[in-house]
Amino acid sequence: MLFRIRELFFLFAMVLCFASCEVEFNPNEQWQPTTIIYGVLDQDSDTTFVRIQKGFLGNGNYLDFAKERDSIYYKQEDLNVYMVSYYPWDTQTICDTFHFNYTEITSKEEGDFYSESTPLYYCVTKGRMNYDEALKREYKIIVKNNNTGEETSATTRLIGDYDITSPGHIMSFLHKNGKDIMSCSWYNINSFAMSNHMGTIGKVYQPMMRFYYRANGVETHTDIYFGTKINVSEYAGFEFKYNMEMSDVVNGIRKNLEKDRGNCSWTNRTNAFELYIHSCTLEMYEYYSNSLHSGSALSDKPIYTNVNNGYGLFAAQRKQIKIVFTVDDNKLLNAIKALNLGF
């Protein structure tokens, strides 16, 4: 997917490492850590995760610094991480407070950065951001350094509901100009959400087809992502149109399931597919766009950040706006069988 969290954070970490010697810093000054936040809110998610680490500035080899845990990660007792919500017109009245807990993961790939374990902060947010009043609020993440008293913070709004107008619940690829195509369309935000200030409008939208199958007898799924659409309107009623080609779905399944070739089978589900329309806010789009340096990694392209007294990203996305098909297209099912993956 265009906006996968791990890929985005790796991009930012690399950019920060190479950009640490830019204009306002003296590379020979005393060691100076800087707080980095990476967090993305989705009101449909059960749990919200935030990653926090250090940028660094000091006299020495930055790649050597990056290999040391204490150089890029805070200790558990160093930070207090929480999030508050309030109405944009009354920022002093806190409506809800979300406290984040510390945990560690060990799934980070090896590379130039320390990778044995990665600190992560989480909060169970199920049911606390997906009702009408919650969607009207602004959310502020706050990272307080218990040693220095300094605070790093960032704010975002959640994305308002948007409606998929086609296809309906019956999947149908129609043959046009030598291709099998299914027309997809959706609005940037529905009129009820817009008129009641229930969330902000997404900046980028992306169709995704989810395919459910069994691998070695265990049900799982794979996701096939398609091109993105950029929103150019600040008002409700702007409609996106996207022609999804069946061949792209089939090729995506072939590529993603190759590792399970010969061990794939259908599930007990009546229908194998769901169509999702993902979205993200302007902040997430700009962060991603600005993190992609062209040419030399030492480019002077500025780092995008919306974090106060630090660097990073705090933004919103939606991943659960979907159509559940009640009828799958037989042409597509037969094309999957012809892949000889085991179906």
SVG drawing of the C-alpha trace seen along z (x, -y; Angstrom):
<svg xmlns="http://www.w3.org/2000/svg" viewBox="-27 -29 60 57">
<polyline fill="none" stroke="black" stroke-width="0.4" points="0.0,0.0 1.1,-3.6 0.9,-4.6 2.1,-1.6 3.3,-2.8 6.5,-0.8 7.7,-2.1 6.8,-5.7 8.7,-5.6 11.8,-4.0 11.8,-6.8 11.6,-9.5 14.3,-7.9 16.6,-7.8 15.8,-11.3 16.4,-12.6 19.7,-10.8 21.0,-12.4 19.5,-15.8 20.8,-16.2 23.7,-18.4 21.6,-21.1 21.7,-24.8 20.6,-25.6 22.8,-23.0 26.4,-22.9 27.7,-19.4 30.3,-19.8 28.1,-21.0 27.2,-18.9 25.0,-15.8 21.4,-17.0 18.5,-14.5 15.3,-15.4 12.0,-13.7 10.4,-12.0 6.7,-11.0 5.0,-8.7 1.3,-8.2 -1.8,-7.7 -5.3,-7.8 -8.1,-5.6 -11.4,-5.8 -12.3,-2.3 -9.3,-0.6 -9.5,1.1 -6.1,0.0 -4.0,-3.1 -0.2,-2.7 2.4,-5.5 6.1,-5.1 8.4,-7.5 12.2,-7.7 15.1,-10.1 16.7,-12.0 20.3,-12.8 22.9,-15.5 26.4,-15.2 30.1,-15.0 30.7,-11.6 29.4,-9.1 25.6,-9.2 25.4,-5.6 27.4,-4.4 24.9,-6.3 22.0,-4.6 23.3,-1.2 23.0,-1.9 19.6,-1.5 20.1,-4.4 20.9,-6.7 17.6,-6.3 15.2,-5.1 14.0,-6.5 13.8,-4.3 10.3,-3.4 10.6,-5.6 11.7,-8.6 8.4,-9.5 4.7,-10.0 2.7,-9.6 -1.0,-10.6 -3.6,-12.1 -6.4,-14.6 -9.4,-15.5 -11.3,-18.9 -13.5,-20.9 -11.5,-23.1 -13.5,-26.2 -12.7,-25.4 -9.2,-24.1 -9.0,-24.5 -11.8,-22.1 -10.6,-18.5 -13.3,-16.0 -11.3,-12.8 -7.8,-11.7 -6.1,-8.6 -3.2,-7.2 -0.6,-5.2 1.1,-2.1 4.7,-1.0 5.5,2.2 8.2,3.6 8.2,5.4 10.9,7.5 9.8,7.7 11.9,4.8 14.1,5.9 17.9,5.7 19.7,2.8 21.7,-0.3 19.5,-1.1 19.3,0.8 16.8,3.6 16.8,6.1 13.6,4.5 11.5,1.5 9.6,-0.5 6.0,-1.2 3.2,-2.9 -0.5,-1.8 -3.9,-2.7 -7.1,-0.7 -9.4,-3.3 -12.2,-1.0 -15.5,-2.9 -13.9,-6.2 -13.4,-8.0 -16.1,-6.6 -19.3,-8.4 -20.7,-11.7 -19.3,-14.0 -15.9,-12.4 -15.6,-13.1 -16.2,-16.8 -13.1,-17.1 -9.4,-17.7 -6.9,-15.2 -3.5,-16.2 -0.7,-13.7 1.6,-14.8 5.0,-13.3 6.4,-14.6 10.0,-14.0 10.0,-13.1 13.7,-14.0 13.6,-17.5 10.0,-18.5 9.9,-19.3 6.8,-18.4 6.5,-17.4 3.1,-17.5 1.1,-17.4 -2.6,-17.6 -4.9,-16.1 -8.6,-15.7 -10.2,-12.4 -11.5,-11.7 -15.2,-12.0 -17.4,-9.3 -17.5,-9.0 -19.8,-6.8 -18.9,-4.3 -21.5,-4.8 -20.3,-2.0 -20.0,0.9 -23.0,2.2 -22.8,5.5 -22.7,7.5 -19.3,7.7 -19.3,7.3 -16.4,6.8 -17.6,5.6 -15.7,6.2 -14.7,2.8 -12.0,2.1 -10.4,5.5 -10.3,5.3 -12.5,6.5 -13.3,3.5 -15.3,2.7 -16.2,-0.9 -15.6,-2.3 -16.8,-5.6 -17.0,-7.3 -17.5,-10.8 -14.8,-12.6 -17.2,-13.0 -20.9,-12.6 -23.1,-15.6 -24.2,-14.7 -20.7,-14.5 -19.8,-17.7 -22.8,-19.7 -22.3,-18.5 -18.5,-19.1 -18.0,-15.4 -14.4,-14.9 -12.2,-16.4 -12.0,-15.6 -9.3,-13.2 -6.6,-14.3 -5.8,-11.0 -8.0,-7.9 -6.9,-4.5 -9.0,-1.4 -8.0,2.0 -9.4,5.4 -9.2,8.0 -9.2,11.7 -9.9,14.3 -8.4,17.8 -6.9,20.7 -3.2,21.4 -2.3,24.9 -5.9,25.1 -5.8,21.8 -8.0,18.9 -6.1,15.7 -6.4,12.9 -4.3,10.8 -4.7,7.2 -4.3,5.8 -3.8,2.1 -4.6,-0.2 -3.7,-3.7 -4.4,-6.7 -6.7,-9.6 -6.0,-13.1 -8.8,-15.2 -8.9,-18.7 -12.1,-19.9 -12.7,-21.2 -16.4,-20.6 -18.8,-17.6 -20.0,-16.1 -16.7,-15.7 -16.9,-12.3 -14.0,-10.0 -14.1,-7.5 -11.7,-4.6 -11.7,-1.8 -10.4,1.4 -9.1,3.9 -9.7,7.6 -6.2,8.5 -4.7,6.3 -6.6,8.3 -5.5,11.6 -1.9,10.5 -1.9,9.3 -3.2,12.6 -0.6,14.5 2.2,12.4 1.0,12.4 0.1,16.1 3.2,17.4 4.8,18.4 1.8,20.7 1.6,22.2 -0.1,25.6 -1.4,25.1 -4.2,22.6 -7.9,23.4 -11.2,21.6 -12.6,20.6 -16.0,21.5 -17.1,17.9 -19.9,17.4 -17.9,14.6 -14.2,14.3 -13.8,10.5 -14.3,7.2 -13.6,3.7 -12.1,1.0 -11.5,-2.6 -8.6,-3.8 -7.9,-7.5 -5.5,-9.7 -5.2,-13.4 -3.2,-16.1 -0.5,-15.8 0.1,-12.1 0.2,-12.8 2.7,-15.7 4.8,-13.7 5.0,-10.8 5.6,-13.1 8.4,-15.1 10.1,-12.0 10.7,-10.7 14.0,-12.4 14.9,-12.2 18.5,-11.8 21.1,-12.0 20.1,-11.1 22.0,-14.2 19.4,-16.4 18.5,-19.7 14.8,-19.0 13.2,-20.0 11.8,-17.4 8.1,-17.6 6.8,-17.5 3.7,-18.7 5.2,-18.0 5.9,-20.9 9.3,-20.8 10.3,-17.7 9.9,-16.0 7.6,-13.4 4.0,-12.9 0.6,-12.8 -2.2,-12.3 -5.4,-10.4 -6.4,-7.6 -9.5,-5.5 -9.2,-1.8 -12.7,-0.3 -14.9,-2.1 -15.8,0.9 -18.3,2.9 -18.9,6.5 -19.9,8.4 -22.9,10.7 -22.0,12.1 -18.5,12.5 -17.8,12.3 -17.4,15.9 -14.9,14.6 -12.6,13.6 -13.1,16.8 -12.3,18.9 -9.2,16.8 -7.9,17.5 -8.5,21.2 -6.3,21.0 -3.4,19.7 -2.7,23.3 -2.2,22.1 -4.3,25.0 -7.8,23.7"/>
</svg>
